Amino acid sequence: MQEDLIKKGMEYIANTYNRFPIAVIKGEGCWIWDLNGRRYLDFLSGIAVCNLGHAHKNVIEGITQQAHKLFHISNLFYIEPQVKAAELLCKYSFGDRVFFCNSGAEANEAAIKLARRYSWKKYGEGRFEIIVMENSFHGRTIATLSATGQPKFHEGFHPLLEGFKYCKFNDINGVKENINSKTCAIMLEPIQSEGGVYVADTEYIKELRKIADENDLLLIFDEIQTGMGRTGKFFCYEHFDVKPDIMTLAKALGNGFPVGAMIAKKEIMDAFVPGTHASTFGGNPLATSAVVATINTMVDEGIIKHCENMGKYLKEGLIRLKERFSFITDIRGMGLIIGIELSISGDEILKEFINEGVIINCTKGNILRLLPPLIITEEEIDLFLEIAERVFERFKKKMIF
């Protein structure tokens, strides 16, 4: 039955993903089930999306109640859950205004447009370049692809959008050298998740803020993956004691319901006026009901502190494994976004985890990426570590013989 569905999927769906040979039909908490009834421990969360786990009752209730009232009305009207969601995001962040959209790529597109528009209003034509980082990932649209500092994603899509200067991540001198009269902003992920879970240095972030202030540049944080509690803080920028000028969110914002957001201070967001930017479905009643339910649940149930504690617990267990297996060269990350760097290919190890009933991700070819739901328990982490030890032990024996 599962095999038949996979076969049809291969026939009718665009081949844009290397998919697991699994057809998922339901999820609950930190677990998912395939069409054959097999259960898997989900340490990927839909790629950092289902922070509250699958099918959280509060999010279901929020969406369901709204669905009985109104699906869509357009942004020509004020929408009650949209206003509530914006108020909550401003309350828990540095921002004053929110623009809602449908995805992370759209949020980053909006940030790029806002940075250019703000600079244009203040300085006129010619100040449009944005400094971005090598090894970054900001999306698949032509603008966010152009901002992405990984050439493999650019292949076949030239000419890219002009106006982006690439610098090495965590290299402050590279940023300084690329600032010129055309520069309007600096854009980066505080943790390069898709790039291999590389964390920005605190001093680097502080220096970026200083440089931005000295040159009247906007500092843009892409928190598509790191926001919404993933790092053990509501937003990752809080770890650095630095506030960006613009921040983008998506993924976990609606705990699986498609929604994105761009947040900024009022004086910056005021560069947008009616007609300069829009999104038909952005901030629709269903999506923003999910946002409200997600944020309130995170706060009311102490999810962020729990994430911090579970992140430490998981990392300690992984460090113990690193001491036993020489092919584990690094454990890095914050909260429950963790990378396990290997000196060998991770592809076969990834398959072994799936065979053992655990869903993880491999990026850059040799970095296992762990993104479990923030509601994960010590018991579930212990189970993961037990399985990881078993998988790594098998590969250790293969290397010996």
Secondary structure, DSSP 8 states (H G I E B T S, - for coil): -HHHHHHHHHHHS-S-S---S--EEEEEBTEEEETTS-EEEESSHHHHT-TT-BT-HHHHHHHHHHHTT-S---TTS--HHHHHHHHHHHHHSS-SEEEEESSHHHHHHHHHHHHHHHHHHHH-TT--EEEEEBT----SSHHHHHH-B-HHHHTT--S--S-EEEE-TT-HHHHHHH--TTEEEEEE-SEETTTT-EE--HHHHHHHHHHHHHHT-EEEEE-TTTTTTTTSSSSGGGGGT---SEEEE-GGGGTTS--EEEEE-HHHHTT--TTS---SSTT-HHHHHHHHHHHHHHHHTTHHHHHHHHHHHHHHHHHHHHHH-TTEEEEEEETTEEEEEESS-SHHHHHHHHHTTEE-EEETTTEEEE---TT--HHHHHHHHHHHHHHHHHHHHHHH-
